[in-house]
Amino acid sequence: MSLLPVISKLLEKLVQKAINQYVLSSGLYGAAAYYGLTTNSGKRLLETAYNQCLRVATGCVPSTPLTKLYEVAGAPSLHTKITRQAGNLANIALRHSTPTPARTVLSARVPQRIRQDKTTWQQLAQETLPTQQFLPLPSRPPPWAKVENLTIHITDCSRDDPPHVRLSAALECLDKVSSLCAQSQSYEVWTDGSVTDEGTGGSGYLVIKVTDGQRSEVCSGSDPAGVVATSFTAEVTAAVAGLSAAEDLLTAGLTNTDGQPSLPDLILVTDSRSLTDSVAGDPYRMSPDTIPVFEAIKSISQLVTSIHLVWVSSHCGLFLNDKVDRLAAAGTQVPQGHVRLPVQATKTAVRKATRYPPPLLDTKKLGDLRTRKASCKLNQLMTGHCSLLNGYLHRIGAAHSPHCVFCPGVVEDAMHFLFDCPGRAQSRHSAALQSSSSVSQAVAESPYNIARFLQLEKLL
């Protein structure tokens, strides 16, 4: 922790990054394996160092209660942080296809010699991991594993555009892609994923056959995407199912009138921009959840002349996209118990099990007052442990009276200091500082006004 004095002198915008990426990452490396088994005194040393890092990052004084410190910093307790780390590590280790040391440890029974007051990595992970079976990690494709006949098209619009603008752009993009299909026959595969408020996932696909401009629906389906799912994993499930259905149709014996094998074009349409971006990246750097889509595209690429992956905006009135969206919603009602969970969905479940609120102070709202001193004072005012308040100074023995210098008999706390003191009314008016029900709410909504108020009072 010798880096802390140096980090405290950095610019405010670099402090949180330095704390998270250098100090905590190195200090808590492998903590999931040893934290539960260490002694109580060892845990207290770790917690003290961890809390000191948060105080340096936020500027909170040592007397700040831990609950307030975590609230202001937007950070969990050390136990919660390590439990999340254990869940994320186990999420990968349990998917190893071979009995690696990590998987062996997680699968083994806890030895009886370990006392009851100790907690193993296995037990920490079980606090957050869902009980469903996991998908094994797929083999990572090599960097040169490209699909030569794959072209990706992105509709020229933004999700913030009006629906009619997005619809027009989608139709224009689809017409352009259709004109690029040189074969008289092509297939369109429309896919979509859906996730309920409870986190249950569903996927839907629709296969359209186009022959000389004549369109006909060949097949469609609704499939479950898991009890725990994300929008991305549901989209992946839909794309894999749709491509698999199209491949089955092609391998079933699509031939032309001469009896020669026919290689049509294939158009895969999705409203998931993250899916198209993932497939467009380096195959070797793909996430484990994207690899099944890449492998499905690579498999079907041998049966078609060209593959066009098209992104269209969702909920813009595109008929087939709305239809496949309803199929995906129906997939959430299908029994999910047999579906194995992908990596990202499990990671989301771990995050939900160890959820904590974000920081109350958004330093981007400080404008030209975005300094470390300003953010530290605002954080201290939120906790009530601030050297600007006589009430706090009297409590720690640093002031003779807890009363406000302008208001005899009134204890100077953060609410009185910011909103009620008549002696500071002029600065409050100049800074356009409005009254609020709590200091935390005021700092979250208008930190610039409070910082400006402190500056006018010559306290910043």
C-alpha positions in Angstrom: 0.0 0.0 0.0 3.0 2.3 -0.3 1.5 3.6 -3.6 -1.4 5.3 -1.8 0.5 8.6 -1.0 1.5 8.9 -4.6 -2.0 8.0 -5.9 -3.6 10.6 -3.6 -1.7 13.4 -5.5 -3.0 12.3 -8.9 -5.7 14.2 -10.8 -9.2 13.2 -9.6 -10.1 11.5 -12.9 -7.2 9.1 -12.6 -7.5 8.2 -8.9 -10.4 5.7 -9.2 -8.7 4.0 -12.2 -5.4 3.8 -10.4 -7.1 2.3 -7.3 -9.1 -0.3 -9.2 -6.5 -1.4 -11.8 -3.3 -1.3 -9.8 -3.8 -1.3 -6.1 -6.9 -3.5 -5.6 -6.2 -5.8 -8.5 -2.7 -6.7 -7.2 -3.7 -6.6 -3.5 -6.7 -8.9 -4.0 -5.1 -11.2 -6.6 -6.3 -14.7 -5.8 -8.2 -13.5 -2.7 -11.1 -15.9 -3.5 -8.8 -18.8 -2.8 -7.3 -17.7 0.5 -9.8 -15.1 2.0 -12.2 -17.6 3.5 -9.4 -19.7 5.0 -7.4 -16.9 6.6 -7.5 -16.0 10.2 -9.8 -13.3 11.6 -6.8 -11.0 12.1 -5.7 -11.5 8.5 -9.2 -10.6 7.3 -9.1 -7.4 9.4 -5.8 -6.4 7.9 -7.2 -6.9 4.4 -10.4 -5.0 5.2 -8.4 -2.1 6.7 -6.2 -1.9 3.5 -9.3 -2.1 1.3 -11.2 0.6 3.2 -8.1 2.8 3.1 -8.1 2.5 -0.7 -11.7 3.6 -0.9 -11.0 6.6 1.4 -8.1 7.7 -0.8 -10.3 7.4 -3.9 -13.2 9.3 -2.4 -11.5 11.7 0.0 -13.6 10.5 2.9 -12.0 11.0 6.4 -11.0 8.0 8.6 -14.0 8.5 10.9 -16.5 8.0 8.1 -18.8 4.9 8.8 -18.2 2.0 6.5 -21.8 2.0 5.3 -21.5 5.6 4.3 -18.1 5.0 2.7 -19.4 2.1 0.5 -22.4 4.2 -0.4 -20.3 7.2 -1.5 -17.7 5.1 -3.3 -20.2 2.9 -5.1 -18.2 -0.1 -3.9 -19.2 -3.3 -2.1 -17.8 -4.6 1.1 -14.6 -6.7 0.9 -16.6 -9.9 1.5 -19.0 -9.1 -1.3 -16.2 -8.2 -3.7 -14.3 -11.4 -3.1 -17.5 -13.5 -3.3 -18.1 -12.0 -6.8 -14.5 -12.8 -7.7 -15.0 -16.4 -6.5 -18.2 -16.8 -8.6 -16.6 -15.4 -11.7 -13.5 -17.6 -11.4 -15.7 -20.7 -10.8 -17.8 -19.8 -13.7 -14.9 -20.4 -16.0 -13.2 -23.2 -14.0 -16.3 -25.4 -14.0 -16.5 -25.3 -17.8 -13.0 -26.8 -18.4 -13.3 -29.9 -20.5 -10.4 -31.6 -18.7 -10.0 -32.1 -15.0 -7.8 -29.0 -14.4 -6.6 -28.2 -10.8 -9.2 -25.5 -10.5 -12.0 -27.7 -11.7 -10.8 -30.5 -9.4 -10.8 -28.3 -6.4 -14.3 -26.9 -7.1 -15.7 -30.4 -7.7 -14.2 -32.0 -4.6 -15.9 -32.2 -1.2 -14.7 -29.9 1.5 -12.2 -31.7 3.8 -13.5 -32.4 7.3 -10.3 -31.1 8.8 -11.3 -27.5 7.8 -13.0 -25.9 10.7 -16.6 -24.8 10.5 -15.7 -21.1 10.7 -13.6 -21.4 7.5 -15.0 -20.8 4.1 -13.4 -22.4 1.0 -13.4 -21.0 -2.6 -16.0 -23.7 -3.4 -18.4 -22.5 -0.7 -17.9 -18.8 -1.7 -18.7 -19.6 -5.3 -21.8 -21.5 -4.4 -23.3 -18.4 -2.8 -23.6 -16.7 -6.2 -23.6 -19.4 -8.9 -26.9 -20.7 -10.3 -27.7 -24.4 -9.9 -28.2 -25.1 -13.6 -25.6 -27.0 -15.7 -23.0 -25.0 -17.6 -22.0 -25.0 -21.2 -18.4 -26.3 -21.6 -15.9 -23.8 -23.0 -15.7 -24.1 -26.8 -12.5 -24.5 -28.6 -11.1 -21.1 -29.6 -10.7 -20.7 -33.4 -7.3 -19.7 -34.7 -6.8 -16.1 -35.9 -6.8 -17.2 -39.6 -10.2 -18.9 -39.3 -12.0 -16.4 -41.5 -15.2 -16.9 -43.4 -14.3 -15.7 -46.8 -17.8 -15.3 -48.2 -19.2 -13.5 -45.2 -20.1 -9.8 -45.6 -21.5 -7.7 -42.7 -24.0 -4.8 -43.4 -25.0 -2.2 -40.8 -28.1 -0.2 -41.3 -27.3 3.5 -41.5 -29.3 4.7 -38.6 -29.2 5.2 -34.8 -31.4 3.6 -32.1 -32.3 7.2 -31.1 -33.8 8.0 -34.6 -37.6 8.1 -35.0 -39.2 4.7 -35.9 -40.0 5.8 -39.5 -36.4 6.8 -40.1 -35.1 3.5 -38.8 -37.7 1.6 -40.9 -36.7 3.4 -44.1 -33.0 2.8 -43.4 -33.7 -0.9 -42.7 -35.7 -1.4 -45.9 -33.0 0.4 -47.9 -30.2 -1.8 -46.5 -32.2 -5.0 -47.1 -32.9 -3.9 -50.7 -29.2 -3.3 -51.2 -28.2 -6.6 -49.8 -30.8 -8.4 -52.0 -29.4 -6.8 -55.1 -26.0 -8.2 -54.2 -27.3 -11.8 -54.2 -26.4 -13.1 -57.7 -28.2 -16.4 -57.4 -31.8 -16.9 -58.4 -32.5 -18.5 -55.1 -31.6 -17.2 -51.6 -32.6 -17.8 -48.0 -33.3 -15.2 -45.4 -32.9 -16.2 -41.7 -34.5 -13.7 -39.3 -33.5 -14.2 -35.6 -34.2 -12.5 -32.3 -33.8 -13.0 -28.6 -36.0 -12.1 -25.7 -35.5 -11.9 -21.9 -38.2 -11.5 -19.3 -38.0 -9.3 -16.2 -37.1 -12.4 -14.2 -34.1 -13.1 -16.5 -35.6 -16.1 -18.4 -34.5 -16.2 -22.0 -36.1 -17.2 -25.2 -35.1 -17.2 -28.9 -37.0 -17.2 -32.2 -36.0 -17.7 -35.8 -37.8 -17.5 -39.2 -36.5 -18.9 -42.5 -37.7 -17.4 -45.7 -37.0 -18.9 -49.1 -36.7 -16.4 -52.0 -37.0 -17.8 -55.6 -37.0 -15.3 -58.5 -38.4 -12.6 -56.2 -41.1 -14.9 -54.8 -40.9 -15.2 -51.0 -42.3 -18.1 -48.9 -41.9 -19.0 -45.3 -40.1 -22.4 -44.9 -39.9 -22.9 -41.2 -39.8 -21.1 -37.9 -39.2 -21.9 -34.3 -39.2 -20.8 -30.7 -36.5 -22.1 -28.3 -35.6 -21.6 -24.7 -32.4 -19.6 -23.9 -32.0 -20.6 -20.2 -33.4 -19.8 -16.8 -30.6 -17.2 -16.5 -30.1 -15.3 -19.8 -29.0 -11.9 -21.2 -30.1 -10.2 -24.3 -26.8 -11.2 -26.0 -26.9 -14.9 -25.0 -30.6 -15.0 -26.2 -29.6 -13.5 -29.5 -26.8 -16.0 -29.8 -29.2 -18.9 -29.2 -31.5 -17.6 -31.8 -28.8 -17.1 -34.4 -27.4 -20.6 -33.9 -30.9 -22.2 -34.1 -31.8 -20.3 -37.2 -28.5 -21.2 -39.0 -28.9 -24.8 -38.0 -32.4 -24.9 -39.4 -31.2 -23.3 -42.7 -28.3 -25.8 -42.9 -30.6 -28.7 -42.4 -32.7 -27.5 -45.4 -29.6 -27.0 -47.6 -28.2 -30.5 -46.7 -31.6 -32.1 -47.3 -30.9 -31.9 -51.1 -31.5 -28.4 -52.5 -30.9 -28.9 -56.3 -31.8 -27.0 -59.4 -33.8 -28.4 -62.3 -30.8 -30.0 -63.9 -30.1 -32.0 -60.8 -26.8 -30.2 -60.0 -26.1 -28.9 -56.5 -27.4 -25.4 -56.1 -25.6 -22.9 -53.9 -28.0 -20.1 -52.9 -27.2 -16.9 -51.1 -27.9 -16.6 -47.4 -29.0 -13.4 -45.6 -28.9 -13.5 -41.8 -30.9 -10.6 -40.2 -30.5 -9.7 -36.6 -31.3 -6.6 -34.4 -28.4 -7.2 -32.1 -25.6 -4.8 -32.8 -23.4 -6.5 -30.2 -23.7 -9.8 -32.1 -22.7 -8.3 -35.5 -19.8 -6.5 -33.9 -18.6 -9.7 -32.1 -18.7 -11.8 -35.3 -16.8 -9.1 -37.2 -13.9 -9.2 -34.7 -10.8 -11.3 -34.5 -11.9 -15.0 -34.2 -9.2 -15.8 -31.7 -10.3 -12.9 -29.4 -14.0 -13.8 -29.5 -15.8 -14.4 -26.3 -16.8 -18.0 -25.5 -20.5 -17.1 -26.1 -19.8 -15.7 -29.6 -17.9 -18.7 -30.9 -21.0 -21.0 -31.5 -22.4 -18.3 -33.9 -19.1 -18.1 -35.7 -18.8 -21.9 -36.0 -22.4 -22.1 -37.3 -21.7 -19.4 -39.9 -18.5 -21.2 -40.9 -20.3 -24.5 -41.2 -23.1 -23.2 -43.4 -20.6 -21.2 -45.6 -19.7 -24.3 -47.5 -23.3 -24.7 -48.7 -24.0 -21.2 -49.9 -22.4 -18.8 -52.4 -22.4 -15.9 -50.0 -23.5 -15.0 -46.5 -24.7 -11.5 -45.6 -25.0 -10.7 -41.9 -27.4 -7.7 -41.6 -28.1 -5.5 -38.6 -31.5 -3.7 -38.5 -32.8 -1.6 -35.7 -35.4 -3.2 -33.5 -39.0 -2.1 -32.9 -39.2 0.1 -36.0 -42.2 -1.5 -37.7 -40.3 -4.0 -39.8 -42.9 -6.8 -40.2 -40.6 -9.9 -40.2 -38.5 -8.5 -37.3 -41.7 -8.0 -35.2 -42.9 -11.5 -36.1 -39.6 -13.1 -35.0 -39.7 -11.0 -31.9 -43.0 -12.6 -30.9 -41.5 -16.0 -31.6 -38.6 -15.1 -29.2 -41.1 -14.0 -26.5 -42.9 -17.4 -26.9 -39.6 -19.1 -26.3 -39.4 -17.7 -22.8 -42.5 -19.8 -22.0 -40.9 -23.1 -23.1 -39.5 -25.3 -20.2 -35.9 -24.1 -19.5 -34.6 -26.8 -17.1 -32.5 -28.6 -19.7 -30.8 -25.5 -21.1 -27.1 -25.2 -20.2 -26.0 -21.7 -19.2 -23.4 -19.8 -21.2 -20.6 -17.8 -19.7 -22.1 -14.3 -19.9 -25.5 -15.3 -18.5 -23.8 -16.9 -15.5 -21.6 -13.9 -15.0 -24.7 -11.7 -15.0 -26.3 -14.0 -12.3 -23.2 -13.6 -10.1 -23.3 -9.8 -10.6 -27.0 -9.8 -9.5 -26.2 -11.9 -6.5 -23.6 -9.4 -5.4 -25.2 -6.2 -6.7 -24.3 -2.8 -5.1 -25.3 0.7 -6.1 -23.1 3.0 -8.3 -21.3 6.0 -6.8 -23.6 8.9 -5.8 -21.3 11.6 -7.2 -21.1 11.9 -11.0 -17.9 14.0 -11.4 -18.8 14.7 -15.0 -21.5 17.1 -13.7 -18.8 19.3 -12.0 -18.0 21.1 -15.2 -15.0 23.5 -14.8 -14.8 22.7 -11.1 -13.9 19.0 -11.7 -11.0 18.8 -9.3 -10.1 16.2 -6.7 -10.6 18.7 -3.9 -14.1 19.5 -5.0 -15.1 15.8 -5.3 -13.6 15.0 -1.9 -15.5 17.8 -0.2 -18.8 16.7 -1.8 -18.2 13.1 -0.7 -17.4 14.3 2.9 -20.6 16.4 3.0 -22.6 13.4 2.0 -21.2 11.4 4.9 -21.5 14.3 7.4 -17.9 13.8 8.3 -16.5 17.1 6.9 -14.1 19.7 8.3 -16.4 22.4 7.1 -19.1 21.5 9.7 -18.8 22.6 13.3 -21.0 19.8 14.4 -18.5 17.2 13.1 -15.5 19.1 14.4 -17.0 19.4 17.9 -17.8 15.7 17.9 -14.1 14.8 17.3 -12.9 17.4 19.8 -11.6 19.9 17.2 -14.0 22.7 17.9 -15.3 24.2 21.2 -18.9 24.5 19.9 -21.1 22.5 17.5 -23.1 25.6 16.6 -23.2 27.5 13.4 -21.2 30.8 13.5 -24.2 32.6 11.9 -26.9 30.9 13.9 -26.3 30.7 17.7 -27.9 27.6 19.2 -28.2 25.7 15.9 -26.0 22.7 15.4 -24.2 23.0 12.1 -24.7 19.8 10.1 -24.6 19.4 6.3 -28.3 20.2 5.8 -28.1 23.4 7.7 -24.8 24.4 6.2 -26.0 23.9 2.6 -29.7 24.9 2.6 -30.8 26.6 5.8 -28.1 29.0 7.1 -29.2 32.6 6.4 -25.6 33.8 6.6 -24.8 31.9 3.4 -28.0 32.9 1.5 -26.2 35.2 -0.9 -23.7 32.5 -2.0 -26.6 30.0 -2.2 -28.5 32.3 -4.4 -25.6 33.0 -6.7 -24.8 29.3 -7.1 -28.5 28.5 -7.8 -28.4 25.9 -5.1 -31.9 24.6 -4.5 -33.2 23.0 -1.3 -33.3 19.2 -1.2 -34.6 16.5 1.1 -31.1 15.1 1.7 -27.5 16.0 1.0 -27.0 12.8 -1.0 -29.8 13.6 -3.3 -28.6 17.2 -3.8 -25.0 16.0 -4.6 -26.3 13.4 -7.0 -28.6 15.9 -8.8 -26.6 19.1 -8.8 -22.9 18.6 -7.7 -21.8 21.6 -9.7 -24.1 24.0 -7.8 -22.8 22.8 -4.4 -19.2 23.0 -5.5 -19.8 26.5 -6.8 -21.4 27.4 -3.5 -18.3 26.3 -1.7 -16.2 28.3 -4.0 -18.2 31.4 -3.4 -17.8 30.9 0.3 -14.1 30.6 -0.2 -14.0 27.1 1.2 -12.9 25.4 -2.0 
